[in-house]
Amino acid sequence: MNYAFNENPVRIAIDRIGGATKASNLIGVSNNTVNSWINKRRINNIDHARKLADASGMSVQDLRETK
């Protein structure tokens, strides 16, 4: 799915599963890591991107997209 320039697919995915704390618990990373993904607008680690994509119903490509 293509998002508008100002939309943050990582933020959307995290919001879909209930926020940063739920995402960090689900994936097994710290809240700081999740907030870093939101700020960078992408998830570098493929395994973490897959977990978030599966939980949020989004594609891995959307979560790993470059700017």
C-alpha positions as CSV (number, residue, x, y, z in Angstrom):
1,M,0.0,0.0,0.0
2,N,1.3,3.5,-0.8
3,Y,0.9,6.1,1.9
4,A,0.8,9.8,1.6
5,F,4.2,11.5,2.1
6,N,3.3,12.7,5.6
7,E,1.9,9.4,6.8
8,N,4.1,7.2,8.8
9,P,3.4,3.5,8.1
10,V,5.4,2.4,11.2
11,R,3.2,4.7,13.4
12,I,0.1,3.4,11.8
13,A,1.1,-0.3,12.4
14,I,2.0,0.4,16.0
15,D,-1.3,2.3,16.6
16,R,-3.2,-0.6,15.1
17,I,-1.9,-3.0,17.7
18,G,-2.4,-0.7,20.6
19,G,0.6,1.6,21.0
20,A,4.3,1.5,21.6
21,T,4.3,-0.5,24.8
22,K,2.2,-3.3,23.4
23,A,4.4,-3.4,20.3
24,S,7.6,-3.5,22.3
25,N,6.2,-6.4,24.4
26,L,4.9,-8.3,21.4
27,I,8.2,-8.0,19.5
28,G,10.5,-8.2,22.5
29,V,12.3,-4.9,22.2
30,S,12.4,-1.8,24.3
31,N,10.0,1.2,24.1
32,N,13.0,3.3,23.0
33,T,13.6,0.9,20.0
34,V,9.9,1.2,19.0
35,N,10.1,5.0,19.3
36,S,13.3,5.0,17.2
37,W,11.4,3.1,14.4
38,I,8.6,5.7,14.5
39,N,11.1,8.5,14.2
40,K,13.0,6.9,11.4
41,R,9.8,5.8,9.7
42,R,11.2,2.3,9.1
43,I,12.2,-0.9,10.8
44,N,15.7,-2.2,9.7
45,N,15.5,-5.7,11.3
46,I,13.5,-8.0,9.0
47,D,12.3,-10.3,11.8
48,H,11.0,-7.4,13.8
49,A,9.3,-5.9,10.7
50,R,7.6,-9.3,10.1
51,K,6.3,-9.6,13.6
52,L,4.8,-6.0,13.5
53,A,3.4,-6.6,10.0
54,D,1.7,-9.8,11.0
55,A,0.2,-8.3,14.1
56,S,-1.0,-5.1,12.4
57,G,-2.2,-6.5,9.1
58,M,0.4,-4.4,7.1
59,S,3.1,-5.5,4.7
60,V,6.7,-5.8,5.6
61,Q,7.6,-3.7,2.6
62,D,5.6,-0.8,4.1
63,L,7.5,-1.0,7.3
64,R,10.9,-1.2,5.7
65,E,10.4,1.4,3.0
66,T,13.2,3.9,2.6
67,K,12.5,7.6,2.6
